[in-house]
Each structure stands twice: as C-alpha cells, then as structure tokens.
Amino acid sequence: MKLLFLVPLEWVSLWFRAPFMLLVGDIRQGLFYAVLFSFWLIFAGEHLIDDTSRNNLASYWRNLTAVLVASTCLLVYDIAERGMQLSNPFFSIWASENGSKLAYTVVYIASICVIFYFCFLAYKVWKVWSTIKMKRSAQLYRTNEHRRLKVEAIIYRFKFLMFFTLVCAAFTVISYIMKQYGEGQIHSDTPTESILVHSTSAFFTGTFGMWNIYVLLLLALYAPSHKHYANANVLADETEDLMDGTATESAALTTFVKPATD
C-alpha cells in the first residue's frame, strides 16, 4: 500500500504509451482518502479508554461503513468515466442523460457519506474528551503537584491534537465536496459558474499544507525516543504511579505520558 502511494508511476508515460494513467491516478487518490479517513476514525477510537473493544479491528466495521460506501461510489464513477476513456478518449459519462443522472447520484451519495463521516468523527472526539476529563477529575489530582502539572500538560497537548484532527478532517471534507460538486458543475449547462473555475486552488493548497503539519505533530507527540535513554525505567514507573493499573485505564494516557516526558 505504501509503495502504491510513493512510487512515481507517472514516469512510465515517459517511455511508454500509458492511457490508463488517469484511471490509476484517480484510484490512488481514492485510496488515499479512504486510508486517511479510516486512520482518523481508528485514531480517535483507540483513545477511548473505557471502550474495551477498541483493540479489536472487527469492531470498527460500523465506523468505516461511510468511508467504504463513499469509496465504492467514486470507484464506480471512475470506472464508468476513466475506464471507458481507455478505448474512447472522447467518451464522457456526462454526455448522456442517463450517464449524468448516474454521475450526480454517485457524487451526491459520496458527499452525504462524507458529511455523515465527519459528524461521527466529531462525536468520537467529543467522547474521547469526556472520557479523559472524567479520568482526570477522578484520579490524576490524587498525585503530587509536580506530576499533576506534568500530566495536565500532556492532556492539554493531547486535546490540542484531537482538535487539530477535527480541523484537518473538516477542511479535507470541504475540499472533497468542493471538488466533486465542482466537477459536476463543469459538465452542466453553466460550466463558468463552477466553483472550480474560481480561485479554489488556494483552499486546496492550504488543506494539503495542513496535512503536512498534522504529520509533523504526530511524529513529535508519538515518537518513542524515550526508549533509547537510560531513564526509561523511571518514566515507566511514573506512568504506573499515575495509573491504577487496570487495563481499561492505562492504554490511551500511557501512550501519551511516555513520549511526552522525554
């Protein structure tokens, strides 16, 4: 999967005739959106401390239904549009009335699924915040002042990351809907009114930039560099002191306590 995103397959067209590149590019983009949306849901679900089923991948099938439906709709659209263009470069699904209805149906279903996905992700993040707040008020204030302040800083950084996750998801969903809806407008009777004709490239570029910042934040907050230092055992002992040792309370906060106390 990683090689599919990183290998520059477009270079093949420099030496060979490759009319399938448009289809491959659309499929790669669809896979990227599917992986990104799935990661955000699983990332939020893994930090539900009281959810004992969070470590079971099969329990996420309900969460990922919207992502699967949206990806399937776009795959059908790409096969109908780009797939037919392999044999007829001038073919367009928008040229016929039935084709236009199919295209609009697919785009609208995918957009509705993405909106539902964002609402569900926001609910997940709110649930995570509520769980962390409950655990903090119940246990973390029992520790001494120094450790309490340290854990407060860790929780603050964690909440900021979850908030930034929502912001990135919101901008990604808006970009996704703008692109799909704008493509439909381009093939309508008034193509000049499409939102893609106007200055939307700055919005898309800003969204791509936020992805890079988000990746850097994940690397900074989750890099387990403390494992290479001699005081790793001390940090582990502190983590055990902060938590009461039960399996339902240590997973998420332990993940943040360890890398954040380098």
Number of C-alpha atoms within 10 A of each C-alpha: 9 6 7 11 13 8 9 9 12 12 11 11 12 8 7 8 9 13 15 14 17 16 19 16 14 16 17 15 13 18 17 15 18 18 13 15 22 19 13 20 21 18 15 20 22 18 21 24 19 17 13 12 13 17 12 9 9 9 11 16 11 9 17 17 14 24 23 15 16 23 20 16 19 20 18 14 20 20 14 17 19 22 19 16 18 16 11 10 12 8 15 16 20 18 11 10 10 11 16 17 13 17 21 19 14 20 22 18 15 24 21 13 20 23 16 14 23 20 13 15 23 20 13 21 24 15 16 22 19 13 17 22 13 12 17 16 10 10 12 19 16 12 14 10 10 9 17 16 14 14 23 15 15 20 20 12 15 19 16 12 16 20 16 16 20 17 14 20 22 18 18 22 20 17 20 17 19 18 18 18 18 18 18 19 19 17 16 15 8 9 15 13 13 18 16 19 14 9 9 13 12 9 13 18 11 12 20 16 12 19 17 10 13 16 10 12 14 11 11 13 18 15 14 15 13 16 15 8 9 9 12 16 12 10 18 15 11 15 22 13 13 22 18 12 12 8 11 13 19 18 17 17 21 16 15 19 24 22 18 22 15 14
